Amino acid sequence: MNNEQLYEIEFQKLTSTHSYTNNMNYHIHNFYEIYLLLDGDVNFYIKDSCYHMISNSVAIINGMEPHKLTNNKESKFTRIY
């Protein structure tokens, strides 16, 4: 008998300038978030820490941790989350 459990993972792939992110407020989720920056230059704030992310960076955010994002450039960035 196979004891493997399968889980469905939902994700979105977005490409845009997201100028609104420079005014983004901290927010939380009741689930883990895996954030993959495919292309771009952003700052990811988790609680009181700031993480500079460039292309091909990954962030994993625990559930219920306040976080937000700011775009460091006016150019587009591509993310999967």
For each residue, the residues with C-beta under 8 A, 3 or more apart:
1:
2:
3:
4:
5:
6:
7:
8:
9:
10:
11: 34 80 81
12: 80 81
13: 38 78 79 80
14: 18 78 79 80 81
15: 76 77 78
16: 76 77
17: 71 74 75 76 77
18: 14 21 69 71 77
19: 22 71 74
20: 23 24
21: 18 24 42 68 69 70 71
22: 19 70 71
23: 20
24: 20 21 27 68 69 70
25: 68
26: 45 66 67 68
27: 24 66 67 68
28: 63 64 65 66 67
29: 33 61 63 64
30: 63 64
31: 63
32: 60 61 62 63
33: 29 59 60 61 67 81
34: 11 58 59 60 81
35: 44 58 59 60 61 79 80 81
36: 56 57 58 79 80 81
37: 40 42 53 54 55 56 57 58 59 77 78 79
38: 13 55 56 78 79 80
39: 55 76 77 78
40: 37 53 54 55 71 73 75 76 77 78 79
41: 52 53 54 55 71 72 73 75 77
42: 21 37 52 53 69 70 71 72 77
43: 50 51 52 53 69 70 72
44: 35 50 51 53 59 67 68 69
45: 26 49 50 51 67 68 69 70
46: 49 51 59 61 65 66 67
47: 65 66 67
48:
49: 45 46
50: 43 44 45
51: 43 44 45 46 59
52: 41 42 43 72
53: 37 40 41 42 43 44 57 59
54: 37 40 41 57
55: 37 38 39 40 41
56: 36 37 38
57: 36 37 53 54
58: 34 35 36 37
59: 33 34 35 37 44 46 51 53
60: 32 33 34 35
61: 29 32 33 35 46 65 67
62: 32 65
63: 28 29 30 31 32
64: 28 29 30
65: 28 46 47 61 62
66: 26 27 28 46 47
67: 26 27 28 33 44 45 46 47 61
68: 21 24 25 26 27 44 45
69: 18 21 24 42 43 44 45
70: 21 22 24 42 43 45
71: 17 18 19 21 22 40 41 42 74 77
72: 41 42 43 52
73: 40 41 77
74: 17 19 71
75: 17 40 41
76: 15 16 17 39 40
77: 15 16 17 18 37 39 40 41 42 71 73
78: 13 14 15 37 38 39 40
79: 13 14 35 36 37 38 40
80: 11 12 13 14 35 36 38
81: 11 12 14 33 34 35 36
